[in-house]
Amino acid sequence: ETLVHAFITSRSKTSMYHALGYSTMHAMQAAMTFEQQDILSAIATMKEALHTCQRYRKKNSVVESLSSLVSKQGTDQLTEEEMHAEMCYAECLLQKAALMLQIVEMTHNHVKTDVYSQFEGGVKLGIGAFNLMLSLLPSRILRLLEFIGFSGNREMGLSMLREGASVHSLRAVLCVLTLLMYQTYITVVLGSGEGNLVEAEALIEPYIEKYPNAQQKFEECIAAQQEWRQIHHLCYWELMWSYIFQQNWLKAYQYADLLCKESRWSQAIYVFQKAAILSMLPEEDVKRMGEDVEAIFRRVEGLKQRFAGKSIPTEKFAVRKARRYNSPNPVKLVLPSLEMMYVWNGFAILGKHAELTERMLITIEQAEAKLNKVQNPTEYQVDDECLVQLLKGLCLKYLHRPLQAELCFNRVVQSERRIRYDHYLVPFTLYEMGLLYKQEGDWNKARRFIETAR
């Protein structure tokens, strides 16, 4: 990767695409680190890239510049080189605008078909992302931008991104990633609409067919470079979960441990995950590895972060669960790794694989049998039993055994008054019952249970 970086750097002053690539590398690093120095450095390289691109753009006379204010310039008036210069210049401006936001808070006839598809993909990505980004801004800011000539049309932005995703170009995958981020995350966080999971699955399906082995690709990604460790951390996170789904606890522990040692994004979550995974291993294996599960759980509370005076919900959940180990004689958590999997919506992923779900059900039933044999129940007994019933019901639901799943869910709801600590279990179980009835086509019951859960 050092040779590639050196090659791009050497031509960044003379080639528009090398300048764009060089500045994009710095912009990606700034986006991953969120360090002010990296952002300022990225903005500086972006300015140099704009200067390089400017040299290849069409030079207009004073009269042409004035006329462009009232009429649009067609691509038929540009050479192939000038069109690509406009494209690179626009992408640099888009990235520079994103960096500036981050530091405050973050025609066809004479161009060959393959070249034009690359150009077209870039245009659709730029226009689509720009319109979508502006449409998400608060209305008062959007009105100000409209006053000075900018507008954000969400439907137009989504349409352009969809077209860009369908074009065979270098930027198609960026259009796909932008749409996936919008449909699965941004709409939920900003409350700007309902996410479209059907579209998200359709967008990602071709890539699943092309790259069926996720673990192999993540490991190749890690081996490909050593400079951007943040990319490694993203891979570690995904690999950890993939091995949890497979109940390969030793491999899952390996990546959880790496996250604890290297990443600073959410130490409370990483440490909790590490302890939760170790809880799934035999005690003799844990001792052989030189780990102390209780001591690791006790570290979680001191690692909680606050942003703008607010705690991260998943960290708060992990801290509350880990407090059980603050007692001189702590009562062990039951299936903490699977409980956290549910918090991260992992059962929706696991449920697509019947064999893995069956194996997970066996693990849950083993925990259930162990709880049933307890001679002296603790204050956490009912909470633990209800958690196991919720997790068991989820597996049965995804295995299309609705009557058994309903029985498990009902046991949780009927125990509501006896639950002492994990009060989230009942509303979440009601919600899962609503989804179960929806799956079975009983819309009236589904609506009633989901409304009750609220």
N, C-alpha and C positions, 0 to 999 in steps of 0.2 A: 504493500500500500504506500510505502515511502517513495518508491519509484514513480508511482502514478501521481502522487501529490507533487513531487518535484517536476514531473513532466507538465502537469497543468499549470503550476506556478510559473514555469519558464516561459510559457506562451500567453499568460494572462494579460499582458500589456499589449499584445498585438492581435490576438484572435478573440472575436466576440464570444464564441462558444466556450473557449477556455476561460475567459473572464467570467462568464456566467457560472461555469462549473466551480471555479475557484471561490467565487463569492457565495455560491449556494452551500459549499462545504462549511464555510465559516458561519453561515446563517443557521445551518442544521446544528452545528456545535453550540451556538448561542441558545437555540431553542431547547436543547437537551440540558444545558447547565444552568440557564437562567442567571448566569453571572453577568453583572453590569459590564465588566471589562470585556467579556466575550461578545456581548451585544454591541458595544462601541467599536470593537475591532471589526465585527461583521459589517456594521454600517460603513466603516471606512473602506473596506474592500468592495462594498456595494457601490460606493461613490466612484471608485476607480473603475469598476466594471461598467458603470453608466458612461463614464468618460470614454472608455474603449469602444463601447457600442455606438456612441454618438458619432464617432469618426466614420462609421459605415452607413449611417442613416442618410436619406436623401437631403441634399442641401437646397433649401427653398429660398427664393428671392423674397424681398420685402412684400411685393404684391401677392406672391403665392402664400406667404405666411398670413397676410390679412384675409385673403379669400378663404383660407382653411378654417377661419373662425366661423364662417357662415355656411360652408359647404364641406361635406366629407370628401376625403381623398380616396379614390379607389385603388385597389391593389394592382390594377392593370397599368397604373402609372409608375409602378416600382419595378426595379430589377429584382431578380431572385435574391441577390445579396442584400439589397435594401429591405426586402420583406423580412428576411431572417434577422436583420439588425433591429427592425421595429419590434419583432417578436422578443428578442433577447432584452431589448431596452424595456419593454413592457413588463417582462418577468422580473427584471431587476427592480423596477419601481414597485411591483407588487410585494416582493420580498422585503424591500426597504420599508414600505408602509407597515408591514407586519412587525418588523423589528422596532419601528418607532412606537407602535402600540404596545409592544412588549416592554419597552423601557419605561413607560408610564405605568402600566399595571401588569402585555404581550400581543386573370383570376385564374382559372384552371388551365387555360389553353397552353401557355408557354412554360408551364412548370411540370416536371415529371411527376407521375402519380405517387411514387414512394416518398419523394421529397415533400410533395404537397400534403400528404397524410400527416407527416411530422409537424408541418406548419399548422395544419388544421387542428391537430390535437392540442398544440400549445395555445392556440387562440381560444378554443373551447374551455380549456382549463383556466386560462386567465380571466376570461369574461365570466365564466360560471362561478369561480371562486370569489371574484370581486363582488358580483351581485349578491351572492349568498352571504358573504361576510357583512356587507353593508346592511342587508335586510335584517340581520340579527342585532344591529345596534339599537339602543333606546330611541324611541320616537322623537324625542327632543333633539338628539344629536343628528338623526336622519333628516329632520326638517332643515337643520342648518346646512347639512351637506347638499341637500336638494337645492337650497338657495344659491349655492355657488356652482351648481351644475352637475353634481353627482346624484345618482339614484340607485337604489338597491331593489331589484325585482327578484323575489325569492323563487317564483316559479320559473322565470327565465334562467336564473342561475342553476337550478336543479336540472332543467331541461338541457342546458349546454353541457353540464357535467355528465349527464347520462349519455349524450351523444359522444362526448370525448372518451367515455369509458368503452364505448362500442367500436371506436376507431383503433386500428392496429398501429399504435404509435408508442414512442418512448414514454409519453405522458399519460397513456391510458390508465396505468396502474395508479398514478397520482389522482386521477379523476375518481377511480374506484375507492381509494382510501379516503378521499374527501367526502364522498357520498356515505361511506360506511360510518365515518366519524359523526356525520350529521344525523343519520337515521338511527344510530344506536346509542349515541352519547349526548350530543349537543341538544337535541330536542328534549331529552329527559332532564338535563341539568338546567337549561334555560326555560323549560316549559313553553317552548315556542310551537308545539304541535305534537302529534302522536308519531312515534318512530315507526318506520315501515320495515318490519322484520322480513316480510316476504321479499321485498326488493333487496334487502341486505344479503339474504341467503342466495338470491339469484345472481347477485354481483360476484359473490365469492365462490360460487359453485365451479366455474371454469378453472379457478386457481387451485381448488381442492383436488380436482381431477389431474391437473398438471403436476402438483406437488403433494402427493398423498401422504408422505412421511414428514410430519411436522418436526419431530424430534431431530431427524437427520438434518433438516434445513436450518434449524436453530443452531445446531452444533457447527454446521458449515459457516454460518454467519459469525459465530464466535471466533472460529479459526481464521476467518478472512482478514481480520485487522485487530490491532492491539491499542490503537490510539484513542478511539472513542469508547471508553469503558461503559458509558451509559447505554450503548447499544447492547453490550454484553448483559447488562442488568435486566433489560427487557427480555432478553432470551432466557436468562436464568429464571425469571418469574414464570414465563410460559412453560418452560421445561419442568419446573417444580410442580405446576398444576397437572401437566400431562402425566407425570409419574404418580401423582396422588390418585388420579383417575384409575390408573392401572394397579394401584396399591403396591407400587414398588417403593417402599418407604425409605430404603437406604439411598436410592438415587434422588428421591424427593428431598431428603435431608441434605444431601450434598449441595444442591442448588440453593436451598434455604440458608444453609451455612454461608455460602458465598455471598448471598445478598446481605446477610448480617455483617459480614466483614468488609464489603466493598461499597454498598449503596447507602445513601443518606436520605432517600426520598421518604421512607416511612419505617424507621427503625422499630417502632412499636409493633407494627404488623409483621415485619420480618422475624423479629425475635419470638413473637407469639406463634407464628407459623412453624418456626424451628422446634419450639417446645411441643407444639401440638403434634407434629410429625413424629418426634421422638416418643410421644405417648402411645403411638400405635405400634411401637417395636417392643419386643420382649425386654424385660428389665436387665437381663444379663447382657444383652447386646448393647444397651445404652451404657452400662457400666464399663464394658470393654472399650467403648469409644471415648471414655473419659468425660462423659457429659452428666450434668445434674439437672434433671428436668425441673424440679421444684425451684432451684436457684434461677434458672432461665425464665420461668414464668414470673418470678418476683421482680425481674428487671423491667418488665413491660411497662408498668405504670410510670416509671421515671423517664421513659422515652417518648411519652405522648407530646405531640406538637400542637401549636395553635397558630392559625392563620387569620389575620385581621380580627383577633380576639376570639375566634371560634375554633372548636376542636373538630377533627375529622371524624365523622360518624363511625367508620369502621375501626378507627383507633380507640374510640370511646368504648365500643363493644368489646374489643380485645382486652382493654384495661379492666373492664368490669368482670369479664370472665376470669382473668388471671388473678383477681383479688382473692379468689378462693384459696390460693396458695400462700396468702399472708398469714394464715393461722399457723400456730406452732405444730398442730397436727392436721395438715390439710387433707381435704377430701378430694380425691383425684377427679378431674373432669372426665366426662364420658364422651368418647368420640369427638374430641375438640377439633380435629382436622376436618371431619365431615361436617360439623356444625359451621365451621368457617367456609367450607365449600358451599354450603347453602347460602350463607351471607353474600358470597360473590356470585351467586346464581349458577354455580357449577353443576347442579343436578340437571339443569336444562340441557347442558352439554353431554353429561354422562348418560342421560336418558335416551340419547340417540343411538347408543351402543348397548344392545340387549345383553351381550355376554359380560361386559364390564358391570352393568347394572345388577345382573344376577350375582356376581361375585361380591359386589358391595352389599347386597341384601344379606348374604351369608354372614358378612362381618358384623352387620347391624344386629342380626338375630343372635349372634354369639354374645354381643354386649347385652342384649335383652335377657338372655338366659342367665348371664352373670348377675344382673340386677335382681332377677327373681329369686336368686339363691341367697341374697343378703340377709343375714340373721338379725343384725342390729341396724335398722334403717337410720340414716342421718337426716339432717334438715334439708338436704338437697335431693333426697330420694325421689320425691314426686316430680320435681323439675327434671331430673335425669331420665326418669321413665317416660315423661311426656316428650322430651327431646328425641328419644329413641323411637317412639311411636310416630312422630312427625317424619323423621328420616326414613323409617320403614315404609310409611304410607307413600312417600315420594317415589321410592323405588317401585313399589307395587303399581302406582299410577302409571309410571313410564313403561312398566311391563304389561300394561293393559289388563290389570286385574283389579277393576274398579271397586268391586264389593269388598275385597279385603283391604284396599286402600281406604275406603270410606270407614270401615270399622276402626282402623288405626287412628284416623283423624278424629272420629267421634270420641275415642278414649281421651284424647287431649282436651277437647272442648268440655267434656264432662268433668274433667279434673281442674277446671279453671279456679275454683275457690280454694283449692289445696296447693296451688303453685305459690311459692314464696319469693322467688327471685326472678326467674326468667318469664316475666309477664308478656314478653313479645310472642311467646309460643302460641297463645290462643288466637290473636288476630291473624297471624301468619298462617295458622292452620285453617282458619275460616276462609282465608283467601285461596289456599290450595284446594279446599273443598269446592269453592266456587269454580276454579279452573277445571276441577275434575268433572263437575256437572256440565260445564260448557263442552268439555271433550266428549261427554256422553250425549250431548244435544239437548239437555234439560236447561233451557235458557232462563226460565223463571227462577228455578232454584239457584242457578249460577249467579244471577243478578242479586238475589236476596242475600246470599252468603257473602258476596264481595262487598255489598253495601253495609252489611253488619260488621265486616272486618274493618271498614273505614272508621 
